[in-house]
Amino acid sequence: MHPAITNRNAMATIVLQVPDESLVSKVKQACKMLMGVASVKVQKPKETDITKTAGYKAAMDDVRNGRVYHANSVDDMFNQILG
């Protein structure tokens, strides 16, 4: 293989998901103690602004254009759909 094509600095990456945020620092410390681990980084989850999503925009367009219906019950909904 041509030397310009190979990446000798490429490293394997392992992603851990830790649901209990109070354990993140302990998990990070434990990972650092493993042989061969070059670095440990913690990435906090991003908060998504739902008003910027395509689904939200489509839903608001439905509301503005009267494409939203209300039913008092499941039976009422089926009566509206099936007539």
N, C-alpha and C positions, 0 to 999 in steps of 0.2 A: 504494500500500500504506500502511496506517495506521502512523504512526511508532512506536507501542507494539509493533507486531508485528515490525518489522525489528530485526536485531541488527547494528549497524554495527561492533561489535568482534569479530565472528566471523572466525576465521582458518583457513586451510587447515592440515591437520596431515599430516605425512609420518612414517611409522614405519619405522625402519631396524633390521634384525636383524643383529648383528655376532657371528658365532660365536666369533671369537678375542678373548677378553676383554682381551688385552694391547693390542689396537688401538682400544679404545673411546675412550680419551682423545684419540687422534689424529683419529679420525673426528669427535668432538665439536668439536675445534678447527677442523677443516676446514669443518664445517657453519656455525660461527659466522662464518667469513670470507665466506660467500655473501651477496650483496646481497639485502636484503629479509628476512633471517632475524631474527625478533624475539627468540627464545629457543631454547635447546637444553637439553633435560633428559634425563638418563640414568635409566632405570628398570631395576633389577636384577630378574631373574626370581624369582618367589615359589616357595618350596619348599612343596610340597603334602604334608600329612600324609595318607598313603594310608589310614591307619586310620579317617579321618573320611569317606571316600568311600562312596557308596551301593553301589558294586560290591564293595568290601572287606567291608562289613557283610553283604551278601547271600552272599558266599562263606563268611564265618564262620558264618552261619546254616546254610548247606549242610553244613559240617563238623559243627556241633553236632547236626544232625538226621540224620546218616548218609547224606547224599546225595552222597558222594564215593566214587569207585571207583578201583581201582588195576589197571593192566595191565602185564604184564612185557614186552610187545612190541605192535606194531601188530596182528599176527595174533591175539594174545590179546585185544586190545581188540575186534576185530571178532567174535571168537567170543563174547565176553560180550554184545555188542550184538545180533548176529544169531542167536545160539544155536547 
